Amino acid sequence: MSQERVLHVENISKTFPGVKALNNITLDLFKGEVLVLVGENGAGKSTLVKILSGIYTPDEGGKMLLDGTEYEPKGVRDANEKGIYIIHQELNMIPDLTVTENLLLAKGFPKHKGAGCFIDWKEADRQAQAIIDQMELKYDLHAKVETLSVANQQMLEISKAISQENAKVIIMDEPTASITGQETDKLFEYIHKLKKKGIGIIYISHRLEEIKRIGDRIVVLRDGTYVGEKTVAEVDVDEVIHMMVGREVTQYYPKSEHNVGEIALEVENLSLPKLVKNISFQAREGEVLGIGGLVGSGRTELMRGIFGADKIISGKIKINGKPVKLSNPKVSVRHRIAFLTEDRKRLGLLTGQTIWLNTVISRLRKLGNFGFLTERKAVEVTEDYKTLLKIRMPSPRTLVENLSGGNQQKVIFARWLFSDSDIIMFDEPTRGIDVGAKTEMYELIDKLVLDGKTVILISSDMMELMGISDRIAVMSNGVMTGILERREFSQEKIMELALKGYLEN
């Protein structure tokens, strides 16, 4: 790491209606350094990087320098031209465009020699292939991005950002949240290459175990203010957590003694057109059934099939012992089944709408008078969940897109709590959520099962899966390869089952 400063931020503030998101933040980034930025959801991390990348304009009174020159980006394209790129936590690919089109959209498409008005698609594919080759990805360049998994879309985002030849600073906002351990290793190898080129990296992560692997320094934000910094060599994870949340987090996985009741959900020989084959399992009242497996193993597809979001080609589903036909999500909601999707931005939120509407949308009739929605009641309900879930929001009437990613996740959680569902399926519920908010989420899940609810949890975090599950069913290559009781839990057993379906085919 060089001691030559590539980026200087001094007294940067940002105020939104009703909230000061950043308050006089000052920090430096050096060439060839990985600066890890940590803090709770709503601490100001995303606001800061959006200012750096030209999405937001800071309040007056501060200044930024890039390579010693005053830096005031007029937008994302301007920031890119000056050498600052961002890999967003929330995916920014255009779903109905192809892989090639998404990778070259910002850069510009090559034109035919002698016919400058026509795109040279052969050359475009060559350039796109070179971008994905650097991360050893194997995608169909002509496939629409919407057909790719969240993890594969994330790897495309990463590849696009690190391929920029003029990059001076690359900002990575939760880049490993949706990808596998193997893909994370690839990313970290490439980060080391970027460091050798002298590129400065701002790395945001809630996975504190990544800090020692990849970071040089850590800067902690809390409530929009600078709390302090540490070098990785001197870092103590418990101390960093305390700096982040302002309190001790002594138990990551709170779990109460609870009674497991009758079978609430039974799935028999369920198959979907793609991937999921002959899946059978039972989930009981007052239990957390974890679903383990590698990314792409069929976990999400299974949950979507049960919820009625994807077509089932064979098999049976029973609720409380009675066969049901869950033909679409509306029918599932009527049967008091909830599904918290992994892709909250595209499938979970009503972007452009208020927090209160996103909270109560699952049971609008409950708040209506003679068919008309009573906004006052909806706002009161939202205020109750704001307190219960510790959602940081200026007002229930704020647009949901103005919240941090973790607080958006809590709004979706509030929606399904309000629906009073009996069976609640979570797909990566703590993706992009800080350590303090994770503990709060675990406490809420614990309370659900104490109340006799059935919770089904998909998680790629092995420790999380083992920490809060009563049993773990493991998926591998579209099949369920085993179900472990709590006394049988171990990372080795889960990984053995997660690989079994690939080894046998």
Secondary structure, DSSP 8 states (H G I E B T S, - for coil): --SSEEEEEEEEEEEETTEEEEEEEEEEEETT-EEEEE--TTSSHHHHHHHHTTSS---TT-EEEETTEE---SSHHHHHHHTEEEE-SS----TTSBHHHHHHTTT---EETTEEEEE-HHHHHHHHHHHHHTTT----TTSBGGGS-HHHHHHHHHHHHHT-TT-SEEEEESTTTTS-HHHHHHHHHHHHHHHHTT-EEEEE-S-GGGHHHH-SEEEEEETTEEEEEEEGGG--HHHHHHHHHSS----SS--------SEEEEEEEEE-SSS--SEEEEEETTEEEEEE--TTSSHHHHHHHHHTSS---EEEEEETTEEE---SHHHHHHTTEEEE-S-IIIII--TTSBHHHHHHGGGGGGGEETTEE-HHHHHHHHHHHHHHHT---S-TTSBGGGS-HHHHHHHHHHHHHHTT-SEEEEESTTTT--HHHHHHHHHHHHHHHHTT-EEEEE-S-HHHHHHH-SEEEEEETTEEEEEEEGGG--HHHHHHHHHHHHH--
